Amino acid sequence: MGKIREWFRNASLRGKILLLIVLGDILPLGMVIVISFFAVRAQTEERLIYALNQGYSQVYQAVGDKLSRLHNISTLFAVNDMASPVLRFNDKEMDVAEQLMLFENINSYAYGLEMTMDSSNIVFYIEDDYAVVNTQSNRYRPLTDAYGAQWYQSLKENNGRPVWVLLDDSGKNGSYAAIARELWNPDDYSQTVGILAILTGQKNLENMLQNAYEGQALYLETADGALLAANLPEEELLRLPIQERNVDDREFRGILLEGVSCYARSCRIDGSNVYLVSVIPREDVRKSINMLNGNMALMFVGVSLLMLLVMATMVKSITGRLKLLKEQMQLIQEGNICKMEEGSSGDEIGQLIGNYNVMVDRVEELLKEQYTLGQEKVQAELRALQAQINPHFLYNTLDMINWMSQKREAENIRSVVQAMSRFYRLTLSKGRDIVPIRDEVEMCEAYMEIQKRRYKGRICYEVEVDEDILDCLIPKITLQPFLENAIIHGINEKAEGRGMVILNGWMEDGRITLSVTDDGEGMTREDKEKSHQGSHYGLSNIEHRLKLFFGECIPVQIESSPGIGTCVIINIPMKTGSEEAVKHEN
C-alpha cells in the first residue's frame, strides 16, 4: 500500500487526473459491461439451443415425410397383384413375347409412381433367366447382383422387410439411399421372387439437410452406421458414435467427441431404421455470442477511448505548459538552453515561465564566461607542450653542429645552419601553434636535410603525401619526433647505419592517415610497450597535443618487426581553415 501511495505521489499531475477519470468513470462502466457480458452470454446460448431444436424438428419432419412416402410406395408395389404373379413364372412357362408384354405393364406402373416422387427410381432385382434382366438396366437387374452386395445383409437381417440401405451404384450414377424389401410369391410367402429397391439420390436428401446452423453437422445414417446423406463432406463430419445415439432425444445435450465439447441430438425416424443425427461444436454455438460480446467490448473500448481523448485534451490545456517547462529544464541539464514563449497568460504558470526565462539568461552568461576560461586553459596547455619540443630539437641540432665543428666540416655546418634557420622560420609561423600539413611536411624536409648532412648521405628520405590533404590543419612539430626516432632508434641501431625513411599521408573515409616508416632495426614487444608508457620515443607528448587540438583521443600506433623496420601511424580528423576558426569551433 505504501508503494502505491509513493507512486501516486510521484505521478504527473496529468496522470493523476486521468487516473481519477479511469477509476471513477471507466472502471465502473467496465464492471457493468462484464456483468452484462455473462448475463447476455447465458441467455443468448439458451436461445440458440432453442433455435437449434426448432431447426432439427423441421428437418426431422421433412425427412420423415420423404422416407414415409417412399416406404408407402414400396408397400403399394409389394401388395399389388401386377408384379408378383409375373415374377414367379420361369422361362419355360412363358415365352419372350408374353414376358415383354407383362414387364411392360410393370414398367408403366412403376413409371407412373416415379412421376409422383422427386428424383427417385424403382429398381427390381429378379431371376437372371428373364429376358429383360440386364446388369446395366435401370429397371430390371440380376438378383445375384443383390446377393453379392453388402446392403443385402441388412435386408436379410430384417427378414426381407423394408429397410433403408446405402446402395452403391458406382458403375452407373454413384451411391444412392434406397429402401429395399423382398417380394414374395403370393401363393407361398416363404418363396422370394425378387427384391424391390426405391432409389433416391443422396443429393436430394442432402438438400433437405442444408437448413443448418453454421458449423452444425446434420446427417442421416442407418442403424448399423451406414451414412446415407450429410450436409458436410464425410471427412469434415463430426459423427456421433453408434453407442451414443438415442432413439428419441427431446433436445440437444452436451457431449465430448474426440476431445471437442459439442451439443448433439439423435432420433430414429418413425417406421424406419434411419437416424437423423445433429452435432455442433460448442465453440460454433458460442461464435455468434462471442461476436455479440465482442461488439459490446468494442463499443465499451470506443466509448472509453473517446472519453479519455476528450478528458486528455482538457487536462492537456491545464498541464501542457507545466510539461513544456519541465522538458525545457531537462534540456538545460543536457546542455541545450533556450527560452520559452511567455504568451499573454498572467496566471501562476505564466509567472513561473517568466522566472524561468530570467534564469536562462543568467545561465547563458555564466556558460559564456566558463567557455572563455576553458579555451584559454586549453591554449595554454598546448603552448606549454609545444615549448617542451622546441628546446629539445634545438638542443639536438646544436649538439650536432658542435660535433661537426669538431670535425671542421665548415660546408656542412653552413648547410645545417641554413636548414635550421629554415626550420625555425617555419616553426615560428607568425606565432601560430596550428599549421597546414603542407608547412609540417616542409619542416620535416628541413629537418631531414640536417640529418642527411650529419650522416653523410647514409640516410635517404622520401615524401608521399597526397595533395588533397596538404591544406588540412595539424599541431606543428607533430611529425618531426617520428622522423627523429626513426633515425636514432631505428637506422642507427643497424650495423651498417644506413637506411630509408618515408613520410606518407592520405585521406580515407573522411579522416587523414599520416605515417613514418623506416627500415631500421625494429622493435621488440617490450620496446613498443615502453614507447606507450613515455619512453625515449616521446609519444605521450604528441598524443596529449593531438587530444587537446582535435578534442578526441588519438593514439600513436606502432607496427614493428625486429630486423625489418618500424611504422608509426596517426589517424586524425580532417580540419581546414585558419587557426582562429578552429579555436572558435573547439
DONUVO-122566 format. One record per residue (C-alpha): x, y, z. Coordinates in steps of 0.2 Angstrom, whole numbers, plus 5000, padded with zeros to 4 digits. Layout:
! DONUVO-122566
<guvex <X; Y; Z>> ...
//
This chain:
! DONUVO-122566
<guvex <5000; 5000; 5000>> <guvex <5015; 5011; 5004>> <guvex <5022; 5009; 4987>> <guvex <5005; 5013; 4979>> <guvex <5005; 5030; 4989>> <guvex <5023; 5033; 4984>> <guvex <5019; 5030; 4966>> <guvex <5004; 5041; 4966>> <guvex <5013; 5055; 4975>> <guvex <5027; 5055; 4961>> <guvex <5015; 5053; 4946>> <guvex <5012; 5068; 4935>> <guvex <4998; 5079; 4938>> <guvex <4990; 5074; 4921>> <guvex <4992; 5056; 4925>> <guvex <4983; 5058; 4942>> <guvex <4969; 5067; 4934>> <guvex <4967; 5054; 4921>> <guvex <4968; 5040; 4934>> <guvex <4954; 5048; 4944>> <guvex <4944; 5048; 4927>> <guvex <4948; 5029; 4925>> <guvex <4944; 5024; 4942>> <guvex <4928; 5035; 4944>> <guvex <4920; 5033; 4927>> <guvex <4928; 5020; 4915>> <guvex <4931; 5006; 4929>> <guvex <4913; 5006; 4935>> <guvex <4907; 5006; 4917>> <guvex <4918; 4991; 4913>> <guvex <4911; 4981; 4928>> <guvex <4893; 4984; 4921>> <guvex <4899; 4978; 4904>> <guvex <4907; 4962; 4911>> <guvex <4891; 4958; 4921>> <guvex <4881; 4961; 4906>> <guvex <4893; 4950; 4896>> <guvex <4890; 4935; 4906>> <guvex <4871; 4938; 4908>> <guvex <4869; 4940; 4889>> <guvex <4880; 4925; 4885>> <guvex <4869; 4913; 4895>> <guvex <4853; 4920; 4888>> <guvex <4859; 4920; 4870>> <guvex <4866; 4902; 4872>> <guvex <4849; 4896; 4878>> <guvex <4840; 4905; 4864>> <guvex <4852; 4897; 4851>> <guvex <4850; 4880; 4858>> <guvex <4831; 4883; 4857>> <guvex <4833; 4888; 4838>> <guvex <4844; 4873; 4835>> <guvex <4830; 4861; 4842>> <guvex <4817; 4870; 4831>> <guvex <4828; 4868; 4816>> <guvex <4831; 4850; 4820>> <guvex <4812; 4847; 4822>> <guvex <4809; 4855; 4805>> <guvex <4822; 4844; 4796>> <guvex <4816; 4829; 4805>> <guvex <4798; 4832; 4799>> <guvex <4803; 4835; 4781>> <guvex <4815; 4819; 4780>> <guvex <4802; 4809; 4789>> <guvex <4788; 4813; 4777>> <guvex <4800; 4809; 4762>> <guvex <4805; 4792; 4769>> <guvex <4787; 4788; 4774>> <guvex <4781; 4792; 4757>> <guvex <4794; 4781; 4749>> <guvex <4790; 4767; 4761>> <guvex <4772; 4768; 4757>> <guvex <4776; 4767; 4738>> <guvex <4786; 4751; 4741>> <guvex <4772; 4744; 4751>> <guvex <4760; 4748; 4737>> <guvex <4771; 4739; 4725>> <guvex <4773; 4724; 4736>> <guvex <4754; 4721; 4738>> <guvex <4750; 4724; 4720>> <guvex <4745; 4709; 4711>> <guvex <4753; 4715; 4695>> <guvex <4771; 4711; 4699>> <guvex <4772; 4696; 4710>> <guvex <4762; 4684; 4698>> <guvex <4774; 4689; 4684>> <guvex <4790; 4686; 4694>> <guvex <4785; 4669; 4700>> <guvex <4785; 4661; 4682>> <guvex <4800; 4655; 4674>> <guvex <4807; 4655; 4657>> <guvex <4798; 4638; 4652>> <guvex <4780; 4643; 4656>> <guvex <4781; 4660; 4647>> <guvex <4788; 4664; 4630>> <guvex <4798; 4680; 4627>> <guvex <4784; 4690; 4620>> <guvex <4772; 4687; 4634>> <guvex <4787; 4692; 4646>> <guvex <4790; 4708; 4637>> <guvex <4771; 4712; 4637>> <guvex <4769; 4709; 4656>> <guvex <4785; 4718; 4661>> <guvex <4780; 4732; 4650>> <guvex <4764; 4734; 4661>> <guvex <4775; 4733; 4677>> <guvex <4787; 4746; 4669>> <guvex <4772; 4758; 4665>> <guvex <4765; 4756; 4683>> <guvex <4782; 4759; 4690>> <guvex <4785; 4774; 4679>> <guvex <4768; 4782; 4685>> <guvex <4774; 4780; 4703>> <guvex <4791; 4788; 4699>> <guvex <4782; 4803; 4692>> <guvex <4774; 4806; 4710>> <guvex <4791; 4805; 4718>> <guvex <4806; 4818; 4717>> <guvex <4821; 4811; 4709>> <guvex <4818; 4793; 4714>> <guvex <4820; 4777; 4704>> <guvex <4811; 4760; 4706>> <guvex <4823; 4745; 4703>> <guvex <4819; 4726; 4703>> <guvex <4831; 4713; 4706>> <guvex <4824; 4697; 4699>> <guvex <4830; 4680; 4692>> <guvex <4843; 4680; 4679>> <guvex <4833; 4670; 4667>> <guvex <4821; 4683; 4662>> <guvex <4824; 4691; 4645>> <guvex <4823; 4709; 4652>> <guvex <4836; 4707; 4665>> <guvex <4852; 4717; 4662>> <guvex <4866; 4722; 4674>> <guvex <4866; 4739; 4666>> <guvex <4847; 4741; 4666>> <guvex <4839; 4755; 4676>> <guvex <4824; 4744; 4680>> <guvex <4827; 4725; 4680>> <guvex <4844; 4719; 4687>> <guvex <4850; 4701; 4691>> <guvex <4845; 4695; 4708>> <guvex <4863; 4688; 4710>> <guvex <4869; 4706; 4710>> <guvex <4859; 4710; 4725>> <guvex <4865; 4694; 4734>> <guvex <4883; 4699; 4732>> <guvex <4880; 4717; 4738>> <guvex <4884; 4722; 4756>> <guvex <4867; 4731; 4758>> <guvex <4859; 4714; 4756>> <guvex <4865; 4708; 4773>> <guvex <4854; 4722; 4781>> <guvex <4839; 4717; 4771>> <guvex <4842; 4699; 4776>> <guvex <4844; 4703; 4795>> <guvex <4827; 4712; 4794>> <guvex <4819; 4696; 4787>> <guvex <4816; 4704; 4770>> <guvex <4805; 4718; 4777>> <guvex <4808; 4736; 4772>> <guvex <4825; 4743; 4777>> <guvex <4835; 4758; 4772>> <guvex <4852; 4754; 4764>> <guvex <4866; 4763; 4755>> <guvex <4866; 4756; 4738>> <guvex <4882; 4758; 4729>> <guvex <4879; 4760; 4710>> <guvex <4896; 4767; 4706>> <guvex <4896; 4759; 4689>> <guvex <4881; 4770; 4684>> <guvex <4877; 4785; 4694>> <guvex <4886; 4783; 4711>> <guvex <4878; 4779; 4728>> <guvex <4860; 4780; 4732>> <guvex <4850; 4780; 4748>> <guvex <4837; 4766; 4745>> <guvex <4823; 4757; 4754>> <guvex <4824; 4739; 4749>> <guvex <4811; 4724; 4753>> <guvex <4809; 4707; 4747>> <guvex <4794; 4702; 4735>> <guvex <4786; 4686; 4740>> <guvex <4776; 4673; 4730>> <guvex <4758; 4676; 4734>> <guvex <4755; 4658; 4734>> <guvex <4770; 4654; 4745>> <guvex <4776; 4668; 4756>> <guvex <4791; 4658; 4760>> <guvex <4797; 4660; 4742>> <guvex <4806; 4676; 4737>> <guvex <4803; 4681; 4719>> <guvex <4813; 4697; 4719>> <guvex <4819; 4712; 4728>> <guvex <4811; 4729; 4726>> <guvex <4823; 4745; 4729>> <guvex <4817; 4763; 4728>> <guvex <4832; 4773; 4725>> <guvex <4833; 4792; 4729>> <guvex <4849; 4802; 4726>> <guvex <4860; 4807; 4740>> <guvex <4860; 4825; 4734>> <guvex <4841; 4825; 4736>> <guvex <4842; 4821; 4754>> <guvex <4857; 4832; 4757>> <guvex <4847; 4847; 4750>> <guvex <4834; 4843; 4765>> <guvex <4849; 4844; 4777>> <guvex <4855; 4861; 4772>> <guvex <4844; 4871; 4784>> <guvex <4858; 4870; 4797>> <guvex <4867; 4882; 4808>> <guvex <4885; 4887; 4804>> <guvex <4896; 4873; 4809>> <guvex <4882; 4861; 4813>> <guvex <4883; 4844; 4806>> <guvex <4866; 4836; 4800>> <guvex <4867; 4818; 4793>> <guvex <4856; 4803; 4790>> <guvex <4863; 4786; 4795>> <guvex <4856; 4768; 4796>> <guvex <4855; 4758; 4812>> <guvex <4871; 4749; 4808>> <guvex <4880; 4766; 4804>> <guvex <4879; 4767; 4785>> <guvex <4880; 4786; 4780>> <guvex <4865; 4790; 4769>> <guvex <4867; 4808; 4767>> <guvex <4875; 4823; 4776>> <guvex <4876; 4842; 4774>> <guvex <4895; 4841; 4775>> <guvex <4909; 4831; 4767>> <guvex <4912; 4815; 4776>> <guvex <4930; 4819; 4780>> <guvex <4924; 4835; 4789>> <guvex <4909; 4827; 4798>> <guvex <4910; 4825; 4817>> <guvex <4900; 4809; 4819>> <guvex <4891; 4803; 4835>> <guvex <4896; 4785; 4839>> <guvex <4883; 4772; 4837>> <guvex <4883; 4768; 4856>> <guvex <4880; 4787; 4860>> <guvex <4864; 4788; 4849>> <guvex <4847; 4789; 4857>> <guvex <4831; 4783; 4849>> <guvex <4822; 4799; 4853>> <guvex <4832; 4814; 4860>> <guvex <4820; 4828; 4865>> <guvex <4833; 4841; 4864>> <guvex <4852; 4844; 4861>> <guvex <4863; 4838; 4875>> <guvex <4881; 4841; 4879>> <guvex <4894; 4828; 4875>> <guvex <4913; 4826; 4872>> <guvex <4918; 4820; 4855>> <guvex <4936; 4817; 4850>> <guvex <4941; 4829; 4864>> <guvex <4929; 4843; 4857>> <guvex <4915; 4849; 4868>> <guvex <4899; 4848; 4857>> <guvex <4880; 4848; 4858>> <guvex <4872; 4833; 4850>> <guvex <4854; 4826; 4846>> <guvex <4848; 4810; 4838>> <guvex <4831; 4802; 4834>> <guvex <4826; 4787; 4824>> <guvex <4813; 4792; 4811>> <guvex <4797; 4783; 4814>> <guvex <4794; 4766; 4805>> <guvex <4812; 4765; 4798>> <guvex <4830; 4761; 4803>> <guvex <4836; 4778; 4799>> <guvex <4843; 4790; 4812>> <guvex <4843; 4809; 4810>> <guvex <4859; 4815; 4819>> <guvex <4865; 4833; 4823>> <guvex <4881; 4838; 4830>> <guvex <4888; 4855; 4833>> <guvex <4904; 4861; 4842>> <guvex <4900; 4871; 4857>> <guvex <4913; 4884; 4851>> <guvex <4902; 4886; 4835>> <guvex <4887; 4889; 4845>> <guvex <4896; 4902; 4855>> <guvex <4904; 4910; 4840>> <guvex <4889; 4922; 4837>> <guvex <4888; 4925; 4856>> <guvex <4907; 4929; 4856>> <guvex <4904; 4941; 4841>> <guvex <4890; 4950; 4851>> <guvex <4900; 4951; 4866>> <guvex <4915; 4957; 4855>> <guvex <4904; 4971; 4848>> <guvex <4900; 4976; 4866>> <guvex <4918; 4976; 4871>> <guvex <4922; 4986; 4856>> <guvex <4908; 4998; 4860>> <guvex <4915; 5000; 4878>> <guvex <4933; 5002; 4872>> <guvex <4927; 5015; 4859>> <guvex <4917; 5025; 4872>> <guvex <4931; 5024; 4884>> <guvex <4944; 5030; 4872>> <guvex <4933; 5044; 4867>> <guvex <4930; 5049; 4885>> <guvex <4949; 5048; 4888>> <guvex <4953; 5058; 4872>> <guvex <4941; 5072; 4877>> <guvex <4947; 5072; 4895>> <guvex <4965; 5071; 4890>> <guvex <4963; 5086; 4879>> <guvex <4955; 5096; 4893>> <guvex <4969; 5090; 4905>> <guvex <4982; 5095; 4892>> <guvex <4976; 5113; 4892>> <guvex <4979; 5113; 4910>> <guvex <4996; 5103; 4912>> <guvex <5003; 5106; 4895>> <guvex <5013; 5122; 4899>> <guvex <5019; 5113; 4915>> <guvex <5026; 5099; 4905>> <guvex <5034; 5110; 4892>> <guvex <5043; 5119; 4907>> <guvex <5049; 5103; 4914>> <guvex <5056; 5097; 4897>> <guvex <5065; 5114; 4895>> <guvex <5073; 5112; 4912>> <guvex <5078; 5094; 4907>> <guvex <5086; 5102; 4891>> <guvex <5097; 5113; 4902>> <guvex <5103; 5098; 4911>> <guvex <5108; 5091; 4894>> <guvex <5117; 5107; 4889>> <guvex <5103; 5114; 4877>> <guvex <5097; 5131; 4884>> <guvex <5083; 5141; 4876>> <guvex <5069; 5152; 4882>> <guvex <5051; 5149; 4882>> <guvex <5037; 5160; 4875>> <guvex <5028; 5168; 4889>> <guvex <5012; 5171; 4880>> <guvex <4999; 5183; 4887>> <guvex <4994; 5172; 4902>> <guvex <4996; 5180; 4919>> <guvex <4992; 5166; 4930>> <guvex <5004; 5156; 4941>> <guvex <5011; 5146; 4927>> <guvex <5014; 5161; 4916>> <guvex <5024; 5169; 4931>> <guvex <5034; 5153; 4933>> <guvex <5038; 5154; 4914>> <guvex <5044; 5172; 4916>> <guvex <5055; 5167; 4931>> <guvex <5062; 5153; 4920>> <guvex <5067; 5164; 4906>> <guvex <5076; 5176; 4918>> <guvex <5086; 5161; 4925>> <guvex <5090; 5155; 4907>> <guvex <5098; 5172; 4903>> <guvex <5109; 5171; 4919>> <guvex <5114; 5153; 4915>> <guvex <5119; 5158; 4897>> <guvex <5130; 5172; 4904>> <guvex <5139; 5160; 4916>> <guvex <5142; 5147; 4902>> <guvex <5150; 5160; 4891>> <guvex <5162; 5165; 4905>> <guvex <5166; 5147; 4908>> <guvex <5169; 5143; 4890>> <guvex <5181; 5158; 4888>> <guvex <5191; 5152; 4903>> <guvex <5191; 5134; 4896>> <guvex <5198; 5140; 4879>> <guvex <5211; 5150; 4887>> <guvex <5216; 5135; 4898>> <guvex <5217; 5123; 4883>> <guvex <5228; 5135; 4873>> <guvex <5240; 5137; 4887>> <guvex <5242; 5119; 4889>> <guvex <5245; 5117; 4870>> <guvex <5258; 5130; 4870>> <guvex <5267; 5123; 4886>> <guvex <5268; 5106; 4877>> <guvex <5275; 5114; 4861>> <guvex <5288; 5123; 4872>> <guvex <5294; 5106; 4878>> <guvex <5298; 5101; 4860>> <guvex <5306; 5116; 4853>> <guvex <5321; 5116; 4866>> <guvex <5323; 5098; 4863>> <guvex <5325; 5099; 4845>> <guvex <5336; 5115; 4847>> <guvex <5347; 5105; 4859>> <guvex <5349; 5090; 4847>> <guvex <5353; 5101; 4832>> <guvex <5366; 5112; 4842>> <guvex <5374; 5096; 4848>> <guvex <5376; 5090; 4830>> <guvex <5383; 5107; 4825>> <guvex <5396; 5105; 4839>> <guvex <5401; 5088; 4833>> <guvex <5403; 5095; 4815>> <guvex <5413; 5109; 4821>> <guvex <5425; 5097; 4830>> <guvex <5427; 5088; 4813>> <guvex <5429; 5106; 4805>> <guvex <5416; 5102; 4792>> <guvex <5413; 5121; 4788>> <guvex <5402; 5117; 4772>> <guvex <5391; 5105; 4782>> <guvex <5389; 5117; 4796>> <guvex <5384; 5131; 4784>> <guvex <5371; 5119; 4776>> <guvex <5365; 5114; 4793>> <guvex <5363; 5131; 4800>> <guvex <5353; 5136; 4784>> <guvex <5342; 5121; 4786>> <guvex <5340; 5125; 4805>> <guvex <5336; 5143; 4800>> <guvex <5323; 5137; 4788>> <guvex <5316; 5125; 4801>> <guvex <5313; 5138; 4814>> <guvex <5306; 5151; 4802>> <guvex <5293; 5138; 4798>> <guvex <5291; 5133; 4817>> <guvex <5288; 5151; 4822>> <guvex <5275; 5153; 4808>> <guvex <5270; 5170; 4815>> <guvex <5266; 5164; 4832>> <guvex <5253; 5150; 4826>> <guvex <5253; 5134; 4835>> <guvex <5242; 5126; 4822>> <guvex <5249; 5124; 4804>> <guvex <5243; 5116; 4787>> <guvex <5251; 5099; 4784>> <guvex <5260; 5107; 4769>> <guvex <5270; 5118; 4782>> <guvex <5273; 5102; 4793>> <guvex <5279; 5092; 4778>> <guvex <5291; 5107; 4773>> <guvex <5298; 5107; 4791>> <guvex <5301; 5089; 4790>> <guvex <5311; 5091; 4774>> <guvex <5322; 5105; 4783>> <guvex <5324; 5093; 4797>> <guvex <5329; 5078; 4786>> <guvex <5341; 5090; 4776>> <guvex <5350; 5092; 4793>> <guvex <5351; 5074; 4796>> <guvex <5357; 5069; 4779>> <guvex <5371; 5081; 4781>> <guvex <5375; 5074; 4798>> <guvex <5375; 5056; 4792>> <guvex <5384; 5060; 4776>> <guvex <5371; 5053; 4764>> <guvex <5368; 5036; 4773>> <guvex <5350; 5041; 4776>> <guvex <5338; 5043; 4762>> <guvex <5321; 5052; 4764>> <guvex <5305; 5051; 4753>> <guvex <5289; 5060; 4754>> <guvex <5272; 5053; 4748>> <guvex <5259; 5064; 4754>> <guvex <5243; 5067; 4744>> <guvex <5239; 5084; 4738>> <guvex <5221; 5084; 4744>> <guvex <5227; 5084; 4762>> <guvex <5240; 5097; 4762>> <guvex <5229; 5112; 4767>> <guvex <5222; 5102; 4782>> <guvex <5227; 5108; 4799>> <guvex <5238; 5099; 4812>> <guvex <5248; 5105; 4828>> <guvex <5265; 5110; 4822>> <guvex <5280; 5099; 4826>> <guvex <5270; 5083; 4826>> <guvex <5279; 5073; 4813>> <guvex <5297; 5078; 4817>> <guvex <5298; 5067; 4833>> <guvex <5293; 5052; 4822>> <guvex <5307; 5056; 4810>> <guvex <5320; 5058; 4824>> <guvex <5315; 5042; 4832>> <guvex <5316; 5033; 4815>> <guvex <5334; 5039; 4813>> <guvex <5341; 5037; 4831>> <guvex <5332; 5022; 4837>> <guvex <5329; 5013; 4820>> <guvex <5343; 5016; 4807>> <guvex <5357; 5020; 4819>> <guvex <5354; 5003; 4828>> <guvex <5358; 4994; 4812>> <guvex <5376; 4988; 4810>> <guvex <5379; 4997; 4793>> <guvex <5370; 5013; 4800>> <guvex <5361; 5015; 4783>> <guvex <5343; 5016; 4779>> <guvex <5327; 5024; 4771>> <guvex <5314; 5035; 4780>> <guvex <5297; 5038; 4771>> <guvex <5283; 5050; 4776>> <guvex <5266; 5045; 4769>> <guvex <5249; 5054; 4770>> <guvex <5232; 5050; 4763>> <guvex <5213; 5053; 4765>> <guvex <5202; 5038; 4769>> <guvex <5183; 5038; 4775>> <guvex <5184; 5057; 4779>> <guvex <5200; 5055; 4790>> <guvex <5218; 5058; 4787>> <guvex <5231; 5045; 4790>> <guvex <5250; 5050; 4792>> <guvex <5264; 5038; 4794>> <guvex <5283; 5037; 4796>> <guvex <5291; 5021; 4790>> <guvex <5309; 5016; 4792>> <guvex <5319; 5000; 4788>> <guvex <5329; 5001; 4804>> <guvex <5332; 4988; 4817>> <guvex <5314; 4987; 4823>> <guvex <5307; 4985; 4840>> <guvex <5303; 4970; 4851>> <guvex <5286; 4969; 4860>> <guvex <5294; 4976; 4876>> <guvex <5301; 4991; 4867>> <guvex <5283; 4995; 4860>> <guvex <5276; 4994; 4877>> <guvex <5289; 5006; 4884>> <guvex <5285; 5018; 4870>> <guvex <5267; 5019; 4875>> <guvex <5272; 5022; 4893>> <guvex <5283; 5038; 4888>> <guvex <5300; 5031; 4884>> <guvex <5313; 5039; 4873>> <guvex <5301; 5039; 4858>> <guvex <5292; 5054; 4866>> <guvex <5274; 5048; 4860>> <guvex <5264; 5054; 4875>> <guvex <5268; 5072; 4872>> <guvex <5262; 5070; 4854>> <guvex <5246; 5061; 4859>> <guvex <5242; 5074; 4873>> <guvex <5244; 5088; 4860>> <guvex <5233; 5079; 4847>> <guvex <5219; 5077; 4860>> <guvex <5219; 5095; 4865>> <guvex <5218; 5101; 4847>> <guvex <5206; 5088; 4840>> <guvex <5195; 5085; 4856>> <guvex <5197; 5066; 4855>> <guvex <5209; 5053; 4860>> <guvex <5221; 5049; 4845>> <guvex <5233; 5035; 4849>> <guvex <5250; 5034; 4841>> <guvex <5250; 5016; 4833>> <guvex <5267; 5007; 4831>> <guvex <5269; 4992; 4819>> <guvex <5287; 4985; 4820>> <guvex <5296; 4969; 4817>> <guvex <5314; 4966; 4823>> <guvex <5326; 4966; 4809>> <guvex <5313; 4973; 4797>> <guvex <5308; 4991; 4802>> <guvex <5295; 5001; 4811>> <guvex <5280; 5011; 4805>> <guvex <5272; 5025; 4816>> <guvex <5254; 5030; 4812>> <guvex <5242; 5043; 4817>> <guvex <5224; 5044; 4811>> <guvex <5217; 5062; 4813>> <guvex <5200; 5070; 4809>> <guvex <5200; 5082; 4794>> <guvex <5201; 5101; 4799>> <guvex <5203; 5115; 4787>> <guvex <5203; 5134; 4789>> <guvex <5213; 5146; 4799>> <guvex <5219; 5143; 4817>> <guvex <5207; 5156; 4824>> <guvex <5192; 5147; 4816>> <guvex <5197; 5131; 4823>> <guvex <5199; 5138; 4840>> <guvex <5182; 5145; 4839>> <guvex <5175; 5128; 4833>> <guvex <5183; 5119; 4848>> 
//
